[in-house]
Amino acid sequence: MASIGIVCAMHEEVQKIVTALNLKKLTTNSNFAIYQNQQITLIESSIGKVASTLATCTLIENYNIDRLINIGLAGALKTTPVGSAYFVSSVTQHDAFIPFEQYQADMYQSINCMVPTNAANAMTLTTGDQFIDNMHHANSDADMVDMEGFAIAYVANKYKLPITMIKGISDDANGASEEVLFKNLNAAMDQTIVLLKQAI
């Protein structure tokens, strides 16, 4: 049986998944909260690219993971219903800048993600270490924006592991997004969990 690793940033998101998949918290020496059943190991990374990079490496190095799933909330950069959820087809960084040409291919790359063949549709994602409350600040043509996805996909690529990403729309990445994110968390995560069960 394949061993699936899940990386999820926020405690509120994680608890929804733990309940839905009947995961149990492990007692470990890790600095991260880790939950598991026979097939799945989930790590709670905290928010941002640095935290999610470290968590993903910790998961891969210690739990014999065959494939990765990143699941969580995202802001909509286009007209997308709040509370809906989508698989991600590819992910970029929107806050990367390097003037040195020899490093641009790495920093500016678009990383493809695995999408189940029976998925209704998939969207593009962009990632940055800024909470976007004005969609124009994302400076991207992507459909959605988050704060972890690219980092997790980058690590997956380095370890040659397949990566599936699922994002629930919590807000429209505009002025009110900070206020509405937690209000919409339950509805958005419920829909991501429907797709998660499809992916596993």
C-alpha positions as a Markdown table, in Angstrom:
| # | Residue | x | y | z |
|---|---|---|---|---|
| 1 | Met | 0.0 | 0.0 | 0.0 |
| 2 | Ala | 1.3 | 3.4 | -0.9 |
| 3 | Ser | 2.2 | 5.7 | 1.9 |
| 4 | Ile | 0.7 | 9.2 | 1.4 |
| 5 | Gly | 2.1 | 12.3 | 3.0 |
| 6 | Ile | -0.1 | 15.3 | 3.5 |
| 7 | Val | 1.2 | 18.8 | 4.3 |
| 8 | Cys | -1.3 | 21.3 | 5.7 |
| 9 | Ala | -0.5 | 24.6 | 7.2 |
| 10 | Met | -3.2 | 25.8 | 9.6 |
| 11 | His | -4.4 | 24.0 | 12.8 |
| 12 | Glu | -8.0 | 24.7 | 11.9 |
| 13 | Glu | -7.5 | 23.1 | 8.5 |
| 14 | Val | -5.7 | 20.1 | 9.9 |
| 15 | Gln | -8.4 | 19.3 | 12.5 |
| 16 | Lys | -11.0 | 19.0 | 9.7 |
| 17 | Ile | -8.8 | 16.5 | 7.9 |
| 18 | Val | -7.9 | 14.6 | 11.1 |
| 19 | Thr | -11.6 | 14.1 | 11.9 |
| 20 | Ala | -12.6 | 13.2 | 8.3 |
| 21 | Leu | -9.8 | 10.6 | 7.9 |
| 22 | Asn | -9.7 | 9.3 | 11.5 |
| 23 | Leu | -6.1 | 10.2 | 12.0 |
| 24 | Lys | -4.3 | 9.8 | 15.4 |
| 25 | Lys | -1.7 | 12.2 | 16.8 |
| 26 | Leu | 1.7 | 10.7 | 17.1 |
| 27 | Thr | 4.0 | 11.3 | 20.1 |
| 28 | Thr | 7.3 | 12.3 | 18.4 |
| 29 | Asn | 10.4 | 14.4 | 19.0 |
| 30 | Ser | 9.4 | 16.5 | 16.0 |
| 31 | Asn | 8.7 | 20.2 | 16.3 |
| 32 | Phe | 5.6 | 19.6 | 14.2 |
| 33 | Ala | 2.3 | 18.0 | 15.0 |
| 34 | Ile | 2.0 | 14.7 | 13.1 |
| 35 | Tyr | -1.1 | 12.6 | 12.6 |
| 36 | Gln | -1.3 | 9.1 | 11.1 |
| 37 | Asn | -3.4 | 6.1 | 10.1 |
| 38 | Gln | -2.3 | 3.0 | 8.2 |
| 39 | Gln | -2.1 | 4.8 | 4.8 |
| 40 | Ile | -1.6 | 8.5 | 5.6 |
| 41 | Thr | 0.8 | 10.7 | 7.6 |
| 42 | Leu | -0.2 | 14.3 | 7.9 |
| 43 | Ile | 2.1 | 17.1 | 9.1 |
| 44 | Glu | 0.9 | 20.5 | 10.3 |
| 45 | Ser | 3.5 | 22.8 | 8.8 |
| 46 | Ser | 2.4 | 26.3 | 9.9 |
| 47 | Ile | 2.0 | 29.2 | 7.4 |
| 48 | Gly | 4.6 | 30.3 | 4.8 |
| 49 | Lys | 7.2 | 28.9 | 2.4 |
| 50 | Val | 10.0 | 28.4 | 5.0 |
| 51 | Ala | 7.8 | 26.5 | 7.5 |
| 52 | Ser | 6.2 | 24.3 | 4.8 |
| 53 | Thr | 9.6 | 23.5 | 3.2 |
| 54 | Leu | 11.0 | 22.3 | 6.6 |
| 55 | Ala | 7.8 | 20.4 | 7.4 |
| 56 | Thr | 7.8 | 18.7 | 4.0 |
| 57 | Cys | 11.4 | 17.6 | 4.3 |
| 58 | Thr | 10.7 | 16.3 | 7.8 |
| 59 | Leu | 7.8 | 14.3 | 6.5 |
| 60 | Ile | 9.7 | 12.8 | 3.6 |
| 61 | Glu | 12.9 | 12.0 | 5.6 |
| 62 | Asn | 11.2 | 10.3 | 8.5 |
| 63 | Tyr | 8.0 | 8.6 | 7.2 |
| 64 | Asn | 8.8 | 6.7 | 4.0 |
| 65 | Ile | 6.4 | 8.7 | 1.8 |
| 66 | Asp | 5.6 | 7.6 | -1.7 |
| 67 | Arg | 3.6 | 10.6 | -2.8 |
| 68 | Leu | 2.6 | 14.0 | -1.4 |
| 69 | Ile | -0.6 | 15.9 | -1.1 |
| 70 | Asn | -0.8 | 19.6 | -0.1 |
| 71 | Ile | -4.3 | 20.7 | 1.0 |
| 72 | Gly | -5.5 | 24.0 | 2.4 |
| 73 | Leu | -7.1 | 27.3 | 1.7 |
| 74 | Ala | -6.4 | 29.8 | -1.1 |
| 75 | Gly | -7.6 | 33.2 | -2.2 |
| 76 | Ala | -9.3 | 33.6 | -5.6 |
| 77 | Leu | -7.5 | 35.8 | -8.1 |
| 78 | Lys | -10.3 | 35.3 | -10.6 |
| 79 | Thr | -14.1 | 34.9 | -10.4 |
| 80 | Thr | -14.3 | 31.7 | -8.4 |
| 81 | Pro | -17.0 | 30.9 | -5.8 |
| 82 | Val | -15.9 | 31.1 | -2.2 |
| 83 | Gly | -16.4 | 27.7 | -0.6 |
| 84 | Ser | -15.5 | 25.8 | -3.7 |
| 85 | Ala | -12.4 | 23.6 | -4.1 |
| 86 | Tyr | -10.1 | 22.6 | -6.9 |
| 87 | Phe | -7.1 | 20.4 | -7.8 |
| 88 | Val | -4.0 | 22.4 | -8.9 |
| 89 | Ser | -2.5 | 21.8 | -12.3 |
| 90 | Ser | 0.6 | 23.9 | -11.8 |
| 91 | Val | 2.1 | 26.3 | -9.3 |
| 92 | Thr | 4.5 | 29.3 | -9.5 |
| 93 | Gln | 5.9 | 31.9 | -7.1 |
| 94 | His | 4.5 | 35.4 | -7.4 |
| 95 | Asp | 7.0 | 37.1 | -5.0 |
| 96 | Ala | 10.3 | 35.8 | -6.4 |
| 97 | Phe | 12.8 | 38.3 | -8.0 |
| 98 | Ile | 16.4 | 37.6 | -9.0 |
| 99 | Pro | 18.3 | 39.7 | -11.5 |
| 100 | Phe | 20.9 | 37.0 | -12.2 |
| 101 | Glu | 19.9 | 35.1 | -15.3 |
| 102 | Gln | 21.6 | 31.8 | -14.3 |
| 103 | Tyr | 19.2 | 31.5 | -11.3 |
| 104 | Gln | 16.0 | 32.7 | -12.9 |
| 105 | Ala | 14.9 | 29.4 | -14.4 |
| 106 | Asp | 14.9 | 27.9 | -10.9 |
| 107 | Met | 13.1 | 30.7 | -9.1 |
| 108 | Tyr | 10.6 | 31.5 | -11.9 |
| 109 | Gln | 9.7 | 27.9 | -12.8 |
| 110 | Ser | 6.2 | 26.5 | -13.0 |
| 111 | Ile | 5.9 | 23.1 | -11.3 |
| 112 | Asn | 3.3 | 20.7 | -12.7 |
| 113 | Cys | 1.1 | 18.8 | -10.2 |
| 114 | Met | -0.8 | 15.5 | -10.5 |
| 115 | Val | -4.5 | 15.8 | -11.1 |
| 116 | Pro | -6.8 | 12.7 | -11.0 |
| 117 | Thr | -8.0 | 11.7 | -14.4 |
| 118 | Asn | -11.6 | 11.9 | -13.2 |
| 119 | Ala | -11.3 | 15.5 | -11.8 |
| 120 | Ala | -13.9 | 17.9 | -13.2 |
| 121 | Asn | -11.4 | 20.7 | -13.6 |
| 122 | Ala | -8.1 | 22.1 | -12.2 |
| 123 | Met | -6.8 | 25.5 | -11.6 |
| 124 | Thr | -3.4 | 27.2 | -11.5 |
| 125 | Leu | -1.9 | 28.4 | -8.2 |
| 126 | Thr | 0.7 | 31.0 | -7.3 |
| 127 | Thr | 2.5 | 31.2 | -3.9 |
| 128 | Gly | 4.2 | 34.0 | -1.9 |
| 129 | Asp | 5.1 | 34.9 | 1.7 |
| 130 | Gln | 2.6 | 37.7 | 1.6 |
| 131 | Phe | -1.0 | 37.5 | 2.7 |
| 132 | Ile | -2.8 | 38.9 | -0.4 |
| 133 | Asp | -5.6 | 41.3 | 0.5 |
| 134 | Asn | -5.4 | 43.1 | -2.9 |
| 135 | Met | -5.4 | 40.6 | -5.8 |
| 136 | His | -3.2 | 43.0 | -7.9 |
| 137 | His | -0.4 | 42.6 | -5.4 |
| 138 | Ala | -0.1 | 38.9 | -6.5 |
| 139 | Asn | 1.2 | 40.0 | -9.9 |
| 140 | Ser | 0.2 | 36.7 | -11.5 |
| 141 | Asp | -2.1 | 35.2 | -14.1 |
| 142 | Ala | -2.9 | 32.3 | -11.8 |
| 143 | Asp | -6.4 | 31.4 | -10.7 |
| 144 | Met | -5.6 | 31.2 | -6.9 |
| 145 | Val | -3.0 | 32.4 | -4.4 |
| 146 | Asp | -1.6 | 30.7 | -1.3 |
| 147 | Met | 1.4 | 30.9 | 1.0 |
| 148 | Glu | 2.8 | 27.3 | 0.9 |
| 149 | Gly | 2.1 | 25.5 | -2.4 |
| 150 | Phe | 5.2 | 26.2 | -4.4 |
| 151 | Ala | 7.5 | 25.4 | -1.6 |
| 152 | Ile | 5.9 | 22.0 | -1.1 |
| 153 | Ala | 5.9 | 21.2 | -4.8 |
| 154 | Tyr | 9.6 | 22.3 | -5.0 |
| 155 | Val | 10.6 | 19.9 | -2.3 |
| 156 | Ala | 8.6 | 17.1 | -3.9 |
| 157 | Asn | 10.4 | 17.7 | -7.2 |
| 158 | Lys | 13.8 | 17.6 | -5.5 |
| 159 | Tyr | 12.9 | 14.2 | -3.9 |
| 160 | Lys | 11.3 | 13.0 | -7.1 |
| 161 | Leu | 7.9 | 12.4 | -5.5 |
| 162 | Pro | 4.6 | 13.0 | -7.2 |
| 163 | Ile | 2.6 | 15.9 | -5.8 |
| 164 | Thr | -1.1 | 16.6 | -5.8 |
| 165 | Met | -2.5 | 19.9 | -4.5 |
| 166 | Ile | -6.0 | 20.7 | -3.4 |
| 167 | Lys | -7.1 | 24.2 | -2.6 |
| 168 | Gly | -10.4 | 25.5 | -1.1 |
| 169 | Ile | -11.4 | 29.1 | -1.9 |
| 170 | Ser | -11.7 | 31.0 | 1.4 |
| 171 | Asp | -11.7 | 34.5 | 0.1 |
| 172 | Asp | -11.4 | 36.7 | -3.0 |
| 173 | Ala | -7.9 | 38.0 | -2.2 |
| 174 | Asn | -9.2 | 41.5 | -1.7 |
| 175 | Gly | -9.6 | 44.0 | 1.1 |
| 176 | Ala | -12.1 | 41.9 | 3.2 |
| 177 | Ser | -10.2 | 38.6 | 2.8 |
| 178 | Glu | -8.6 | 38.7 | 6.3 |
| 179 | Glu | -12.1 | 39.0 | 7.9 |
| 180 | Val | -13.8 | 36.4 | 5.7 |
| 181 | Leu | -11.1 | 33.7 | 5.7 |
| 182 | Phe | -12.0 | 32.1 | 9.0 |
| 183 | Lys | -15.7 | 32.6 | 8.3 |
| 184 | Asn | -15.5 | 30.5 | 5.2 |
| 185 | Leu | -12.9 | 28.0 | 6.4 |
| 186 | Asn | -15.4 | 25.2 | 7.2 |
| 187 | Ala | -17.2 | 25.4 | 3.9 |
| 188 | Ala | -14.0 | 25.5 | 1.9 |
| 189 | Met | -12.3 | 22.8 | 3.8 |
| 190 | Asp | -15.3 | 20.5 | 3.5 |
| 191 | Gln | -15.0 | 20.7 | -0.2 |
| 192 | Thr | -11.3 | 20.1 | -0.2 |
| 193 | Ile | -11.9 | 17.0 | 1.8 |
| 194 | Val | -14.3 | 15.7 | -0.8 |
| 195 | Leu | -11.5 | 16.0 | -3.4 |
| 196 | Leu | -8.9 | 14.6 | -1.0 |
| 197 | Lys | -10.9 | 11.4 | -0.6 |
| 198 | Gln | -11.0 | 11.3 | -4.4 |
| 199 | Ala | -7.2 | 11.6 | -4.6 |
| 200 | Ile | -6.4 | 8.9 | -2.1 |
